Amino acid sequence: MKVAEPTVERLIQYYRLLIQMKEEERKVVSSLQIGEILGIKASQVRKDLSYFGEIGKRGVGYHVNRLCLHIENILASPKVWKVALAGVGNLGTALMGHAAFQSYKFDVDALFDVDPEKVGQEIMGVRCWHVDEIAKVMEERGIEVLILAVPASAAQNCVDKAVHSPSLKGILAFTPATVVVPEKILFYRVDIFVELEKLLFFLKEREGKH
């Protein structure tokens, strides 16, 4: 089953919301309530959830615990993915310290940088290697995912080195730089400035209607 990226993004939002509702000991929630909290049409919520075979009872809604488990099973990884982080500057360190990095779905197994004060050290319990060793270390450790948090000027060089590792399958890049990646590698970019521009655009549109 091929699932569209926006659908996956909404599923993750539903899952986070349901986790919060479980902590609040809420038992039942309707598609209308989910939609109002997340800014999504109730009809879209129902469509997304029925697409995966979970249908709430009309007039009753969804059982929070059951729906949370259902979505968790949809999103669950079949294994623990080995991840590497390239770039242990301000952004990379902030990512390492984020609660989301403490996940059962992946294990940050290696760090890469060019700073001699970081290379050879353990940072938050993870060994840091020089970027020049990225392909060798990733292959030896079976690392399949690379998170790129290096400066834009260093992004392509880092990718060019990393793609020589046969174990590499996907890259998540926190850089506005245009990066050329082989077709076999799944590549996603998180450009904070693009997201900010989108937010400002829609704020302007909203204010223009008042």
N, C-alpha and C positions, 0 to 999 in steps of 0.2 A: 504494500500500500504506500503510494507516494503522498507524503503530507507536505502541504505548502508551508513555507517559512513563517508567514503571519499566524497560521494556526498553531504552530509549535510555540511561538512567542506568547500567544494567548493561553495555551495550556500551562505554561510556566507561571503566568500571572494567576491563573485559577489555583494552581497548586500552592503558591505562596500564600494566597488569601485563605485557603482551606487550612493550611498549617496554623495560621494565626487564629482562625475560628476554633480549631481543636484546642488550642491553648486557652481560649476563652470559654471552653466547654460548651460551645454551641452545638446543638444536635442536628438541626435542619436548616437548609438555606434554599431559597428559590432562585431561579435564573434571573428574575427581575432584581433581586437583591445583589446578586453577584455583578450583574450588569451595571447597576447604579454605583456600586463602590469602585468598579474598575473603568467606568466610562465606556462600556461596550453594550450594544443593543442586546436585550434579553433574547431575541430571536437568534442572534449570532451565538450566544452562550449555549442555547439549546441545540443549535445545529452542530456546534463543535463537539459537544458532549455525546450527542446521539451518533455522531460519525464514528465514534469509537465503541459504540454499543452500550453506553450507560444512559439510561433514560429515567428521569425522575418521575415520580407519581404526580399526575395532574392534580393541582389543588393542594398538594402536600410539599412538593419540592424534592430536594436531594438530601439524603442522609450524609452529613458532613464527613464522618469517619470513613464510610464506605466509598464515597466519591474521592476523597483524598487518597485512599489506598489504590483506587482504580487508576487515577492519573499518575500516581507514583509508579505503578507497574508499566504504564505506557512510556513514561520518560526514563525508566530505569535502564542503566547500561548493563549489557550482558557480562561485563567484566570491569575491573578497575583499570582505567587508562593511565598509562605513564606519561607524565607531562614534564616539559622543561621550560624554563623561563630565561629568555635572553634579555639582559638589561636590568641591572640591579641598582638603578638610580632611584630618584624620588618616587616615580610611578611604579617601578617594579617592586620596591620595598613596600609601598602602600598596598599593592595587590597581594603580596605575600602575607601581609598582616590582616587582610580582609577575612571576615568569618566564612565567606563563600569558598575560600581555599581549604577549609577544613571539611572536605567532602569525602563521602565513601565512594564516589564515582571516579575519582582520579587521585593520583599521588604525584606531587611535585618531587621529581627524583633527581633533578640537576639544575644548576644555575650557570649562566654564562655571562661574562663581562670582560672588559679590557683593562679595568682599573687594577693595577698591581696590588693595591691594598685589599682587594676583595678576592682576587684569584688565589686559589689554594686554601681559602678560608671556608668555614661553615657559617652560613647566614640563616638564622632561624632554623637551624638543624639540618640544612641542605648544603651539600658541597658545591662550591663555585669553581668552574673551570674557565680558561681563556676561550674566547670566541673561536679562535683558530682550531680548537679541538672539538668543535660542536658536532661535526659529522661522526667522528670516531667515537665519542662518548655516547651519543644518541644510539648509534648502532650497537655498541657493546651492552648498553643498558636496556635496549628494546624500547626506546622512547618513541611514541607515535604522534604526539601533539607538541607543538612549539608555540609558546606565547611570546610575542615580540613586543618588548617595551623599550626598545633602543631608540635613540634620536633618529629623525627622518633621514638624515644624511647617511646613517649606517645601516638602514633597514635592508636595502637590496644586497649589500655585501654579506650581511648576516644570513639572509635567505639563500643566497648562492652557495654558501658553505653548508648550510643545513640540509639542502635538498640532495646532497651526496650521500646522506644516510638512507639506506633502503628501508629503514623502519618508519620513517616519517610519513604520516598520512594526512595531517591537517595543521594549519597555522591560524592562530588568532592574533591579529596585529592591532596594537594600539598606536597607530601612526597615521598621519595624513598623507604620507608619502605614497606615490604610485609604485607598486611592487610587482614585478613580473614573476609568476610562479608556474611551474609545470602543471599541465592539465590534471595529472594524476593526484595532485595535492589539493585537498579541499581548503579553500582560503576564505577567511572571514575578517573583515576590518571593522573595528570599533573606532569611529571618528567622533570624538566628543564635540568638536566644533561644528560638524554637520548636524548633529542632534540638537545643539544649541540654536543654530540657525533655523532649523525646522520649528523649534519651540517659539522662537521670536516671530517667525512668519505667521504661525497660527494665532499667536497672541495679537499681532497686528490685525489679522483678519477678524478676529473676534471683536476687538475694540472698534473696528470700522463699521460693525453692524449695529453698534449702540449709538 
